Every structure is written in structure tokens, then in C-alpha cells.
Amino acid sequence: MNQETISSWYNNFYTRKEVNKKLSPWRRTTFQLICELGLKGKILDVGCGDGGLLFELIKSSMFGKEDIYGIDISKSAINISRARLGIPEEHLKTYDIESSELPFRQEFFDIVVMNDVIEHLQHPFKSLPKTLKMLKVKGHLVISFPNYTNLPWLALRILAEKLKRPGWIVLQPVDHIFFYRGLKDLLVKRFGLKFITSRGSVFFPPLLYKFEPRIFSLVLNKLGLAFLSFHPVLVFKKNEK
């Protein structure tokens, strides 16, 4: 698919979308893990969207505005983030991670976040090494994605495609299907990352997930069942060269 078409889709999406002051369950889980693990330093949010996660990190006082960076393929999203975050303009860039150049220098960041990004790349495993180049050795990659090990969501995904109802799960121009264990193992074995931990969000089936009580996900995560959630958040460390 033409990258200009993809960029246009996201520009239209963020032009129509209202700024959501409440984090999605997976971004909230990402925020919690960053806080609980005490991750610090310069942080890059790849696919930062409307800047919600970065806004919460600034508000938490764990990160100063000088440490916050974001990129997104959508110029509309970056404009929203700039207005919302009040950080230096050069810290937020409209950028296509599948292009050839790097938006920031190599080994610049202590933390790189990829929330709901990898499944929307045309060539995810060609683009990931480029992202990892910007991460320091011993830095952390925090990644989340729709996990179709969760069978009710997999069934809805298949129906949405077959019945041409993309709005059911906000199908995007590129939307790969990934499974928890397969992607986790690939990141470790192919890219040499060290798996640190994971936490699941959204265990309930479609239509009901908004009513999922926090205690429910807490218990399932305590039981080590993050791999069954629809939106797990995984933390990796970049190993020595």
C-alpha cells in the first residue's frame, strides 16, 4: 500500500477524533509499568497519537519536558500533541518509521514505547531494527499490540473483515495479526532483546471490555495469564552488543 495513502488515513482519523483525556487500558497499563519499574531518562513514544501517554508521564513528574519525545506518521496527531504537551517543537516530529532515515540519533533514548504500532507497519520486522538503533544499550522497549490469542477478539476480527465492517475494531490500512507467544519469542530470538515482564489489559470479550473491573485484570495478571489478554504490554531490555 502507498505510504501517502496510509498517512492520509491517519491524518483524517486524528482530524475527526476528539482528544481523549482518559488513557486507553493498554496505555494506562504502559504508564503503570513505566512507573512501577522506575524507568527513567529520555523516552520516545513511537506512534504517539494525541500525546496522551506523554501527557500523563509529564504530569507524574517522573519525566521532565526535556526528556519527552514523540513521533507519528500523522501530521494532525503531532499538531494535537504539540498543543497539548508544551514541549520543544523539535521533540515532536511527523515521521514514518518505515522510511530510510532516523528521526533522532542512534542510542539516544533510555526508553522507547510502541503502543499499537507494530501491527500497522507494512514491514514490521524491517522497521523494528531502525527503532532499536535509537535505543541505548540496556535501554527498555515497551511494546503493546492486539493479541489474537484472545479468541473472542480473533472471532470479531475475522467477522469484521469478512463482513466489511472495519469500524467494529477500528481496522486500519495495515493491520497484521499477532499472537503473544510468537511475537515475544521473535523479539527475543531474532532481535536479541531480553524479556523483562508483561502485563495484560482487556481480558473481557468484545462489547463487555469497557466494564472490566480492575480487580479482574489484577487477579489474572497475578496468575501469570497476561498472554490471554487482548492488549498485553511487554517490557524488554536491549542487550549488550
LUMZA-385109 format. One record per residue: z, y, x of N, C-alpha, C, CB in turn; residue in three letters; residue number from 1. Coordinates in pm, whole numbers, plus 50000, padded with zeros to 5 digits. Glycine has a CB too. Example, Ala and Ser with C-alpha at 12.3 -4.5 7.8 and 13.67 -1.06 7.14 Angstrom:
SITE    nc3    nc2    nc1   cac3   cac2   cac1    cc3    cc2    cc1   cbc3   cbc2   cbc1  selo  tidren
SITE  50780  49431  51319  50780  49550  51230  50780  49670  51320  50905  49553  51131   ALA       1
SITE  50708  49775  51285  50714  49894  51367  50787  50003  51290  50572  49940  51408   SER       2
END
This chain:
SITE    nc3    nc2    nc1   cac3   cac2   cac1    cc3    cc2    cc1   cbc3   cbc2   cbc1  selo  tidren
SITE  50000  49880  50084  50000  50000  50000  50000  50125  50088  50123  50001  49905   MET       1
SITE  49928  50227  50046  49920  50353  50118  50057  50421  50125  49817  50445  50053   ASN       2
SITE  50098  50463  50247  50230  50527  50263  50240  50659  50187  50259  50550  50411   GLN       3
SITE  50127  50727  50171  50128  50852  50094  50161  50826  49948  49992  50924  50105   GLU       4
SITE  50111  50714  49894  50141  50676  49756  50290  50645  49741  50057  50554  49713   THR       5
SITE  50345  50575  49839  50487  50541  49836  50572  50668  49841  50524  50447  49953   ILE       6
SITE  50538  50758  49933  50611  50884  49946  50606  50964  49817  50554  50968  50062   SER       7
SITE  50489  50968  49754  50473  51040  49628  50561  50982  49518  50326  51038  49584   SER       8
SITE  50572  50849  49514  50656  50783  49414  50801  50830  49428  50648  50629  49428   TRP       9
SITE  50851  50833  49551  50991  50873  49573  51011  51023  49549  51034  50837  49716   TYR      10
SITE  50911  51104  49582  50922  51247  49551  50935  51269  49400  50801  51323  49605   ASN      11
SITE  50853  51198  49324  50861  51209  49178  50995  51157  49126  50745  51131  49112   ASN      12
SITE  51041  51049  49184  51168  50989  49142  51283  51088  49159  51197  50861  49222   PHE      13
SITE  51291  51152  49277  51402  51244  49303  51383  51380  49235  51418  51265  49453   TYR      14
SITE  51260  51413  49201  51238  51536  49124  51292  51520  48982  51088  51571  49120   THR      15
SITE  51276  51399  48926  51323  51371  48790  51471  51337  48784  51242  51258  48730   ARG      16
SITE  51523  51280  48892  51658  51225  48893  51764  51335  48902  51674  51127  49009   LYS      17
SITE  51866  51324  48820  51979  51415  48830  52068  51372  48946  52059  51420  48698   GLU      18
SITE  52129  51469  49014  52220  51436  49123  52341  51365  49064  52263  51564  49202   VAL      19
SITE  52366  51245  49114  52476  51165  49064  52600  51191  49148  52440  51014  49063   ASN      20
SITE  52702  51249  49088  52823  51282  49163  52911  51160  49185  52902  51390  49091   LYS      21
SITE  52878  51049  49118  52954  50926  49133  52871  50828  49214  52992  50865  48994   LYS      22
SITE  52930  50773  49319  52858  50679  49404  52829  50549  49330  52937  50650  49532   LEU      23
SITE  52714  50489  49360  52685  50355  49309  52789  50259  49366  52539  50311  49346   SER      24
SITE  52810  50143  49302  52910  50048  49353  52888  50009  49499  52910  49923  49268   PRO      25
SITE  52760  49991  49540  52735  49949  49677  52755  50062  49777  52595  49896  49690   TRP      26
SITE  52725  50185  49737  52754  50297  49829  52905  50322  49837  52680  50426  49782   ARG      27
SITE  52974  50304  49726  53119  50316  49729  53180  50209  49821  53178  50303  49586   ARG      28
SITE  53126  50088  49813  53174  49979  49900  53143  50010  50046  53109  49846  49860   THR      29
SITE  53026  50067  50073  52991  50109  50209  53091  50212  50260  52848  50166  50213   THR      30
SITE  53121  50310  50177  53218  50415  50213  53354  50352  50245  53233  50518  50098   PHE      31
SITE  53399  50259  50161  53529  50195  50181  53533  50117  50311  53562  50104  50065   GLN      32
SITE  53426  50043  50341  53424  49964  50464  53425  50053  50588  53300  49873  50466   LEU      33
SITE  53350  50161  50585  53349  50253  50698  53489  50308  50722  53249  50369  50674   ILE      34
SITE  53558  50343  50615  53694  50396  50626  53791  50290  50675  53741  50451  50491   CYS      35
SITE  53786  50172  50615  53882  50066  50648  53864  50013  50790  53869  49951  50549   GLU      36
SITE  53740  50007  50837  53715  49960  50973  53737  50069  51077  53572  49907  50983   LEU      37
SITE  53760  50192  51029  53784  50304  51119  53664  50340  51204  53898  50272  51208   GLY      38
SITE  53543  50324  51147  53421  50357  51221  53409  50508  51236  53295  50298  51151   LEU      39
SITE  53380  50553  51355  53374  50696  51382  53257  50729  51473  53505  50745  51445   LYS      40
SITE  53231  50858  51487  53122  50904  51573  53007  50959  51492  53073  50791  51662   GLY      41
SITE  52891  50962  51551  52773  51015  51482  52715  50907  51391  52666  51064  51585   LYS      42
SITE  52684  50945  51267  52637  50849  51167  52503  50893  51111  52740  50833  51054   ILE      43
SITE  52410  50798  51100  52279  50822  51041  52267  50739  50914  52165  50788  51141   LEU      44
SITE  52235  50806  50803  52208  50736  50677  52057  50729  50660  52277  50809  50555   ASP      45
SITE  52002  50608  50678  51858  50586  50661  51830  50566  50512  51808  50461  50746   VAL      46
SITE  51744  50650  50456  51723  50648  50311  51841  50712  50241  51703  50504  50262   GLY      47
SITE  51877  50832  50285  52000  50898  50238  51992  50944  50094  52032  51015  50326   CYS      48
SITE  51870  50951  50037  51857  50991  49896  51915  51128  49871  51926  50890  49806   GLY      49
SITE  52001  51138  49769  52057  51270  49734  52180  51306  49817  52093  51273  49587   ASP      50
SITE  52210  51226  49918  52319  51260  50011  52457  51223  49963  52316  51405  50039   GLY      51
SITE  52467  51140  49860  52597  51108  49801  52696  51046  49898  52578  51015  49687   GLY      52
SITE  52651  50948  49975  52741  50882  50071  52786  50981  50179  52671  50761  50135   LEU      53
SITE  52692  51057  50233  52727  51154  50337  52823  51260  50284  52600  51221  50392   LEU      54
SITE  52804  51300  50160  52894  51398  50098  53037  51344  50094  52846  51432  49954   PHE      55
SITE  53053  51217  50056  53186  51158  50049  53249  51144  50187  53180  51021  49981   GLU      56
SITE  53167  51112  50286  53219  51099  50423  53268  51233  50477  53111  51041  50516   LEU      57
SITE  53196  51341  50446  53241  51474  50486  53370  51509  50414  53132  51581  50457   ILE      58
SITE  53374  51480  50284  53491  51513  50203  53615  51438  50251  53465  51481  50056   LYS      59
SITE  53594  51317  50305  53707  51236  50351  53770  51290  50480  53663  51093  50373   SER      60
SITE  53700  51382  50547  53743  51441  50675  53738  51341  50790  53883  51495  50662   SER      61
SITE  53681  51223  50767  53665  51127  50877  53551  51167  50969  53640  50986  50821   MET      62
SITE  53457  51243  50914  53342  51288  50991  53326  51438  50974  53213  51213  50947   PHE      63
SITE  53299  51506  51085  53267  51647  51076  53120  51666  51040  53301  51719  51207   GLY      64
SITE  53085  51784  50994  52946  51809  50957  52851  51793  51076  52932  51948  50898   LYS      65
SITE  52905  51811  51195  52821  51798  51315  52787  51651  51345  52892  51860  51436   GLU      66
SITE  52858  51558  51280  52836  51415  51305  52747  51348  51200  52969  51344  51310   ASP      67
SITE  52708  51423  51098  52638  51366  50981  52488  51389  50991  52692  51428  50851   ILE      68
SITE  52410  51281  50977  52264  51289  50982  52205  51201  50872  52212  51245  51123   TYR      69
SITE  52086  51239  50824  52020  51158  50723  51869  51172  50732  52067  51197  50584   GLY      70
SITE  51799  51064  50696  51653  51068  50684  51613  51002  50553  51585  50996  50806   ILE      71
SITE  51500  51045  50500  51447  50985  50377  51297  51011  50372  51519  51041  50250   ASP      72
SITE  51224  50918  50312  51079  50933  50300  51043  51043  50201  51015  50801  50257   ILE      73
SITE  51139  51078  50114  51114  51176  50008  51159  51316  50050  51186  51136  49880   SER      74
SITE  51066  51409  50049  51099  51549  50078  51192  51604  49970  50971  51635  50089   LYS      75
SITE  51171  51562  49846  51258  51607  49736  51402  51564  49760  51208  51551  49601   SER      76
SITE  51421  51440  49806  51556  51390  49834  51621  51470  49946  51551  51241  49872   ALA      77
SITE  51546  51498  50051  51600  51574  50164  51638  51716  50121  51499  51579  50280   ILE      78
SITE  51557  51778  50035  51590  51912  49986  51720  51911  49906  51475  51966  49898   ASN      79
SITE  51739  51808  49825  51864  51794  49749  51982  51778  49845  51856  51672  49652   ILE      80
SITE  51965  51691  49946  52073  51667  50042  52108  51793  50120  52032  51556  50140   SER      81
SITE  52007  51870  50158  52033  51994  50233  52114  52093  50150  51901  52059  50276   ARG      82
SITE  52079  52104  50024  52151  52196  49936  52294  52148  49911  52077  52212  49803   ALA      83
SITE  52311  52019  49911  52441  51960  49875  52538  51953  49993  52420  51821  49820   ARG      84
SITE  52487  51925  50113  52575  51891  50224  52613  52010  50312  52511  51788  50308   LEU      85
SITE  52524  52107  50322  52555  52223  50404  52569  52190  50552  52681  52287  50356   GLY      86
SITE  52491  52094  50600  52494  52059  50742  52371  52119  50809  52500  51905  50762   ILE      87
SITE  52368  52123  50942  52250  52182  51010  52119  52121  50960  52260  52162  51162   PRO      88
SITE  52020  52206  50939  51894  52163  50880  51827  52052  50960  51799  52281  50867   GLU      89
SITE  51842  52059  51093  51776  51959  51177  51844  51821  51169  51775  52006  51322   GLU      90
SITE  51960  51815  51102  52029  51687  51084  51971  51606  50968  52177  51711  51060   HIS      91
SITE  51888  51668  50886  51827  51601  50772  51676  51612  50783  51878  51661  50637   LEU      92
SITE  51608  51498  50789  51465  51500  50813  51390  51414  50712  51435  51453  50954   LYS      93
SITE  51276  51467  50667  51184  51384  50589  51111  51295  50687  51083  51471  50504   THR      94
SITE  51129  51166  50673  51077  51076  50774  51047  50938  50714  51177  51063  50891   TYR      95
SITE  50938  50881  50755  50900  50746  50714  50936  50651  50828  50748  50738  50680   ASP      96
SITE  51035  50565  50805  51085  50477  50910  50978  50380  50959  51206  50399  50859   ILE      97
SITE  50868  50367  50883  50760  50278  50925  50656  50348  51013  50693  50219  50803   GLU      98
SITE  50677  50476  51039  50584  50546  51129  50617  50511  51274  50592  50701  51107   SER      99
SITE  50539  50561  51367  50549  50515  51505  50660  50583  51585  50418  50536  51574   SER     100
SITE  50682  50711  51563  50777  50784  51647  50920  50771  51591  50737  50933  51656   GLU     101
SITE  51018  50806  51674  51158  50807  51631  51197  50948  51589  51251  50756  51745   LEU     102
SITE  51276  50963  51482  51318  51097  51440  51430  51152  51526  51362  51094  51295   PRO     103
SITE  51504  51065  51595  51612  51106  51685  51602  51021  51812  51753  51090  51616   PHE     104
SITE  51669  51064  51916  51655  50993  52043  51724  50857  52042  51711  51079  52157   ARG     105
SITE  51688  50774  52135  51742  50639  52142  51893  50640  52173  51668  50558  52248   GLN     106
SITE  51963  50543  52116  52107  50523  52137  52186  50653  52116  52132  50469  52279   GLU     107
SITE  52155  50720  52007  52220  50847  51975  52335  50829  51876  52119  50945  51918   PHE     108
SITE  52327  50725  51792  52423  50710  51683  52523  50597  51706  52350  50686  51554   PHE     109
SITE  52645  50620  51657  52750  50518  51661  52742  50428  51538  52889  50584  51669   ASP     110
SITE  52689  50481  51429  52678  50405  51304  52543  50436  51241  52794  50441  51206   ILE     111
SITE  52475  50333  51197  52353  50351  51118  52373  50276  50986  52226  50298  51195   VAL     112
SITE  52349  50346  50876  52362  50288  50743  52224  50270  50682  52450  50377  50653   VAL     113
SITE  52201  50152  50623  52076  50126  50549  52116  50069  50412  51981  50025  50628   MET     114
SITE  52133  50158  50316  52165  50117  50180  52038  50108  50098  52265  50217  50114   ASN     115
SITE  52004  49988  50051  51887  49970  49965  51760  50027  50029  51911  50036  49829   ASP     116
SITE  51736  49989  50153  51620  50037  50227  51530  49922  50269  51664  50117  50349   VAL     117
SITE  51589  49820  50330  51509  49715  50396  51414  49645  50300  51601  49613  50460   ILE     118
SITE  51457  49631  50174  51371  49560  50077  51253  49645  50032  51453  49519  49956   GLU     119
SITE  51256  49776  50061  51149  49865  50017  51051  49901  50129  51209  49992  49960   HIS     120
SITE  51067  49839  50246  50975  49863  50356  50860  49763  50350  51048  49853  50493   LEU     121
SITE  50740  49811  50378  50625  49720  50376  50637  49614  50485  50495  49798  50393   GLN     122
SITE  50688  49655  50601  50703  49563  50713  50846  49576  50768  50595  49592  50826   HIS     123
SITE  50943  49525  50694  51083  49550  50730  51123  49505  50869  51171  49482  50632   PRO     124
SITE  51070  49393  50917  51115  49339  51045  51038  49395  51163  51104  49190  51045   PHE     125
SITE  50937  49477  51135  50873  49557  51239  50943  49692  51251  50722  49575  51210   LYS     126
SITE  50997  49740  51139  51062  49871  51137  51207  49866  51183  51055  49929  50997   SER     127
SITE  51273  49752  51163  51415  49743  51197  51443  49766  51346  51467  49607  51157   LEU     128
SITE  51362  49710  51438  51389  49737  51580  51387  49886  51613  51287  49664  51665   PRO     129
SITE  51302  49960  51546  51293  50105  51567  51424  50172  51525  51174  50164  51489   LYS     130
SITE  51478  50126  51413  51606  50179  51366  51716  50145  51465  51640  50124  51226   THR     131
SITE  51717  50021  51513  51821  49977  51605  51814  50049  51739  51810  49827  51628   LEU     132
SITE  51697  50100  51777  51685  50176  51901  51771  50303  51897  51538  50213  51927   LYS     133
SITE  51790  50357  51778  51869  50480  51764  52019  50453  51767  51831  50552  51635   MET     134
SITE  52058  50326  51760  52199  50286  51756  52249  50255  51896  52218  50163  51663   LEU     135
SITE  52366  50307  51929  52426  50279  52059  52463  50132  52072  52551  50367  52080   LYS     136
SITE  52467  50083  52196  52523  49951  52223  52669  49952  52177  52510  49912  52375   VAL     137
SITE  52711  49848  52106  52843  49836  52044  52858  49926  51921  52952  49869  52146   LYS     138
SITE  52748  49992  51882  52749  50066  51757  52735  49971  51639  52636  50171  51755   GLY     139
SITE  52755  50023  51517  52758  49940  51398  52642  49970  51303  52890  49959  51325   HIS     140
SITE  52581  49863  51254  52482  49872  51147  52549  49828  51018  52356  49784  51178   LEU     141
SITE  52542  49914  50916  52597  49882  50784  52478  49874  50689  52704  49989  50736   VAL     142
SITE  52458  49757  50631  52336  49735  50552  52369  49672  50418  52237  49647  50630   ILE     143
SITE  52303  49717  50313  52317  49653  50181  52178  49637  50120  52409  49737  50087   SER     144
SITE  52168  49544  50027  52039  49513  49965  52066  49430  49840  51945  49436  50064   PHE     145
SITE  51972  49428  49744  51985  49339  49629  51975  49194  49676  51875  49369  49522   PRO     146
SITE  52076  49115  49642  52087  48977  49688  52055  48883  49572  52230  48948  49744   ASN     147
SITE  51941  48819  49581  51897  48737  49467  51953  48595  49471  51746  48731  49464   TYR     148
SITE  52055  48574  49555  52138  48455  49540  52212  48463  49407  52238  48441  49659   THR     149
SITE  52232  48587  49361  52291  48610  49229  52184  48579  49124  52344  48759  49214   ASN     150
SITE  52193  48460  49064  52084  48406  48982  52054  48486  48855  52117  48267  48943   LEU     151
SITE  52155  48544  48784  52119  48625  48667  52029  48743  48701  52245  48675  48599   PRO     152
SITE  52056  48805  48816  51973  48917  48858  51835  48871  48904  52042  48995  48969   TRP     153
SITE  51828  48753  48963  51699  48698  49002  51613  48673  48878  51717  48568  49083   LEU     154
SITE  51676  48618  48772  51603  48592  48648  51550  48722  48588  51693  48519  48546   ALA     155
SITE  51633  48827  48590  51590  48957  48536  51476  49014  48620  51708  49056  48531   LEU     156
SITE  51486  48998  48751  51381  49048  48841  51247  48981  48808  51420  49022  48989   ARG     157
SITE  51248  48850  48791  51126  48777  48760  51069  48821  48625  51152  48625  48760   ILE     158
SITE  51157  48837  48527  51112  48881  48394  51054  49022  48399  51228  48876  48294   LEU     159
SITE  51119  49112  48475  51071  49250  48485  50930  49254  48542  51166  49333  48573   ALA     160
SITE  50903  49167  48638  50769  49163  48698  50668  49100  48602  50771  49085  48830   GLU     161
SITE  50705  48987  48542  50613  48915  48454  50578  48996  48329  50673  48781  48413   LYS     162
SITE  50678  49067  48274  50658  49142  48150  50620  49288  48176  50783  49137  48066   LEU     163
SITE  50603  49321  48306  50566  49458  48346  50665  49561  48289  50423  49490  48299   LYS     164
SITE  50792  49537  48318  50900  49627  48277  50977  49672  48401  50996  49558  48175   ARG     165
SITE  50915  49754  48488  50980  49792  48614  51111  49868  48595  50887  49876  48696   PRO     166
SITE  51123  49938  48483  51243  50017  48457  51368  49933  48438  51223  50101  48336   GLY     167
SITE  51352  49805  48409  51469  49720  48387  51559  49713  48510  51426  49580  48348   TRP     168
SITE  51497  49710  48628  51579  49709  48751  51525  49810  48853  51581  49568  48813   ILE     169
SITE  51459  49913  48804  51400  50019  48887  51318  49958  49001  51512  50111  48945   VAL     170
SITE  51220  49877  48962  51127  49822  49062  51052  49936  49129  51028  49723  48996   LEU     171
SITE  51040  49929  49260  50979  50036  49338  50846  49989  49397  51074  50082  49449   GLN     172
SITE  50769  50079  49457  50635  50041  49503  50633  49916  49590  50574  50155  49579   PRO     173
SITE  50732  49904  49678  50751  49782  49758  50891  49731  49728  50731  49809  49914   VAL     174
SITE  50904  49604  49694  51034  49552  49652  51044  49404  49689  51055  49571  49498   ASP     175
SITE  51079  49377  49815  51091  49239  49861  51214  49172  49801  51099  49235  50013   HIS     176
SITE  51211  49041  49794  51326  48962  49750  51394  48904  49874  51282  48849  49651   ILE     177
SITE  51526  48931  49887  51605  48877  49997  51724  48799  49942  51651  48989  50091   PHE     178
SITE  51770  48704  50023  51888  48625  49991  51991  48646  50102  51853  48475  49974   PHE     179
SITE  52118  48650  50063  52227  48686  50155  52222  48608  50286  52359  48662  50088   TYR     180
SITE  52229  48477  50277  52242  48397  50399  52116  48406  50486  52269  48250  50363   ARG     181
SITE  52000  48409  50424  51877  48417  50501  51867  48545  50580  51758  48405  50409   GLY     182
SITE  51899  48658  50516  51889  48787  50586  51999  48802  50690  51897  48903  50485   LEU     183
SITE  52119  48759  50656  52229  48766  50753  52195  48686  50879  52361  48712  50690   LYS     184
SITE  52150  48563  50862  52117  48478  50977  52003  48536  51058  52082  48338  50930   ASP     185
SITE  51905  48595  50991  51791  48654  51061  51836  48772  51148  51685  48700  50960   LEU     186
SITE  51925  48855  51096  51972  48971  51172  52050  48928  51296  52058  49061  51085   LEU     187
SITE  52119  48816  51285  52195  48766  51400  52103  48698  51501  52303  48668  51353   VAL     188
SITE  52021  48606  51453  51941  48523  51544  51819  48596  51600  51897  48398  51473   LYS     189
SITE  51751  48672  51516  51628  48737  51562  51653  48869  51631  51534  48758  51446   ARG     190
SITE  51755  48944  51582  51777  49078  51636  51902  49087  51724  51788  49176  51523   PHE     191
SITE  51972  48976  51741  52083  48971  51835  52206  49050  51794  52038  49018  51966   GLY     192
SITE  52220  49077  51664  52337  49150  51617  52456  49057  51599  52305  49222  51485   LEU     193
SITE  52575  49110  51611  52697  49033  51588  52750  49065  51448  52804  49065  51696   LYS     194
SITE  52763  48962  51365  52814  48983  51230  52964  49011  51236  52785  48860  51140   PHE     195
SITE  53008  49117  51167  53148  49156  51166  53217  49117  51035  53161  49306  51189   ILE     196
SITE  53162  49163  50924  53224  49134  50795  53127  49170  50683  53358  49213  50779   THR     197
SITE  53162  49129  50562  53083  49170  50445  53175  49184  50326  52970  49068  50415   SER     198
SITE  53127  49258  50230  53200  49275  50104  53099  49287  49991  53293  49401  50109   ARG     199
SITE  53128  49222  49880  53036  49222  49768  53069  49328  49665  53034  49088  49703   GLY     200
SITE  52966  49382  49604  52982  49466  49485  52882  49417  49381  52960  49620  49518   SER     201
SITE  52914  49434  49255  52831  49391  49142  52820  49237  49138  52690  49455  49151   VAL     202
SITE  52923  49176  49085  52921  49031  49062  52879  48999  48919  53060  48971  49091   PHE     203
SITE  52904  49091  48827  52871  49067  48685  52720  49061  48667  52931  49178  48596   PHE     204
SITE  52674  48996  48562  52530  48985  48534  52473  49117  48482  52503  48873  48433   PRO     205
SITE  52340  49126  48471  52276  49247  48416  52336  49287  48282  52125  49224  48401   PRO     206
SITE  52330  49416  48254  52383  49479  48132  52534  49490  48133  52338  49401  48010   LEU     207
SITE  52604  49398  48200  52751  49398  48198  52813  49453  48326  52801  49257  48174   LEU     208
SITE  52731  49472  48430  52789  49505  48560  52865  49638  48562  52681  49508  48664   TYR     209
SITE  52827  49729  48473  52896  49859  48467  53039  49846  48417  52820  49956  48379   LYS     210
SITE  53069  49733  48355  53203  49710  48302  53286  49620  48392  53195  49650  48163   PHE     211
SITE  53236  49592  48511  53305  49502  48603  53435  49565  48652  53214  49466  48722   GLU     212
SITE  53550  49503  48624  53678  49561  48669  53694  49545  48820  53796  49495  48597   PRO     213
SITE  53754  49642  48882  53769  49641  49028  53845  49518  49075  53840  49768  49075   ARG     214
SITE  53945  49475  48997  54026  49360  49035  53940  49233  49047  54139  49339  48934   ILE     215
SITE  53835  49226  48964  53748  49108  48965  53676  49095  49099  53645  49116  48851   PHE     216
SITE  53616  49205  49144  53545  49201  49272  53643  49185  49388  53461  49328  49290   SER     217
SITE  53761  49242  49376  53862  49227  49481  53899  49081  49501  53988  49309  49447   LEU     218
SITE  53921  49010  49391  53959  48869  49397  53846  48785  49458  53996  48816  49257   VAL     219
SITE  53722  48807  49410  53610  48729  49461  53586  48755  49610  53483  48760  49382   LEU     220
SITE  53605  48879  49653  53591  48909  49795  53702  48844  49877  53591  49060  49817   ASN     221
SITE  53823  48842  49825  53934  48775  49893  53905  48626  49909  54065  48794  49814   LYS     222
SITE  53833  48569  49813  53798  48426  49818  53676  48399  49906  53772  48375  49678   LEU     223
SITE  53622  48505  49967  53507  48489  50056  53376  48467  49984  53531  48375  50148   GLY     224
SITE  53362  48523  49864  53244  48499  49782  53149  48619  49778  53285  48463  49642   LEU     225
SITE  53156  48703  49880  53067  48821  49884  52920  48780  49875  53091  48901  50012   ALA     226
SITE  52888  48661  49925  52748  48616  49926  52692  48592  49786  52734  48489  50008   PHE     227
SITE  52779  48590  49685  52734  48571  49547  52711  48702  49473  52834  48488  49472   LEU     228
SITE  52752  48813  49534  52737  48941  49466  52591  48987  49470  52828  49048  49530   SER     229
SITE  52554  49071  49374  52417  49122  49372  52396  49228  49478  52384  49178  49234   PHE     230
SITE  52503  49299  49514  52491  49404  49615  52598  49388  49723  52501  49543  49551   HIS     231
SITE  52578  49294  49815  52672  49284  49927  52647  49394  50029  52661  49146  49994   PRO     232
SITE  52752  49430  50101  52741  49524  50213  52784  49448  50338  52829  49654  50190   VAL     233
SITE  52697  49442  50437  52722  49367  50559  52735  49462  50677  52611  49263  50585   LEU     234
SITE  52829  49431  50766  52850  49514  50886  52820  49429  51009  52997  49570  50891   VAL     235
SITE  52737  49483  51098  52702  49416  51223  52732  49509  51340  52552  49375  51223   PHE     236
SITE  52749  49450  51458  52764  49527  51581  52644  49498  51671  52898  49493  51653   LYS     237
SITE  52594  49603  51735  52482  49586  51829  52537  49536  51962  52404  49721  51848   LYS     238
SITE  52489  49423  52006  52539  49361  52129  52488  49431  52254  52499  49215  52133   ASN     239
SITE  52553  49398  52365  52508  49447  52495  52365  49399  52519  52603  49398  52609   GLU     240
SITE  52290  49474  52595  52152  49436  52627  52151  49315  52721  52076  49555  52691   LYS     241
END
